[in-house]
C-alpha cells in the first residue's frame, strides 16, 4: 500500500497588522488538511493574547493550532528554541496535514527555514570557572570578545552573559557572528509575504491598537505577573505598565504603542525585502481573505480540498 509523502510546510508572513490570521483561517478552510503553526515571537506566550493579537477562542476552534500560548510569559525563548519547537510541530503534523506557519518574526522564520548554525555545547568545567567571577567581570570580558553581541544582550542576566561568553571562548570567535550563520543557504520553500502600502498598514495598526484597549489589554497586563526578558520585548507591555503606574495617560499610552508598532512593521518590511524566497503579494485595503487566498493559490500548488 502506497503511503502519502509528508506535506511540505507553507509559510505565510507579513508585518504586524497585515491580516495574516484571517488569511490563514481562509487557507485552512480551502485546503484539504491544515495545521496552523505559530511563527510569531510573542503569540507563543500565554497571558498576552490581546497584546500580541493572537487568535481568539473562536478562531482557534476553526482549525488545529500549535505553538499559540505554548509558553508561560516567565519563560525565555530565542530563535534557536523557537525553531526547535517549530520543527517538532512540523514533524508531528506533516504526515496528516499541511503545516502552515504564520507569523512576522523574520529571524524566527529564518531559523526554521534555514536552520541556525550549531553553537558549541556547554562545557561544565568552563562554566564552573566562570561562576567564580563577578557579573561585572564576565560582562567586561564578554564586551571585549563580542562588542556587537554585548550591545544587544541583557547584561544584567548572568545566565545570558555566561552562555554567550562561553560560546566566544569555546568557538574562538564572537558569539553574535556564529549565531548569525545558517545551516542551509538556499532551501526550497513555499512562502508568501503579505504586503500593504504604508498608509493602509498604519491605519490598520492604529485601529487594532484602539481595539486592544476595548478588549481589555490593560487588565491583561495588570494580571500578567513575571515576564522573561523575551516576553518583556512585546510592544505595548512597557507603555501599558507606565499607564497602570500613572506615569502616562491612556491617550499617550495608545499613541506610543501605535508609534512603536509602526516602527516595528517598518523593520519587518526591511527584513523581508531581503528574503526573496517569500513571494510578495500586494494587497489593497478592501481585499478580502478570499481574494488574497485566490492569489496565493495561483502562485503555489497547495492541496485544495
ABEGO torsion letter per residue (X at the ends): XBBBBBBBBBBBBEBBGAGAAAAAAAAAAABABBBBBBABAAAABBGAAAAAGBBBAAAAAABBBBGBGABBAABBBBAAAAAAAAAAAAAAAAAABBBBBBEABAAAAAAAAAEBBBBBBBBAAAAAAAAABBAAAAAAAAAAABAAAAAABBAABAAAAAAAAAAAAAAGBBAAAAAABBABABBBBBBBBBBBBAAAAAAAAAAAAAAAAAAGAAAAAAAAEBBBAAAAABBGAAAAAAAAAGABBAAAAAAAAAAAAAAAAAAAAAAAAABAABBBBBBBAABBAAAAAAAAAAABBBBBX
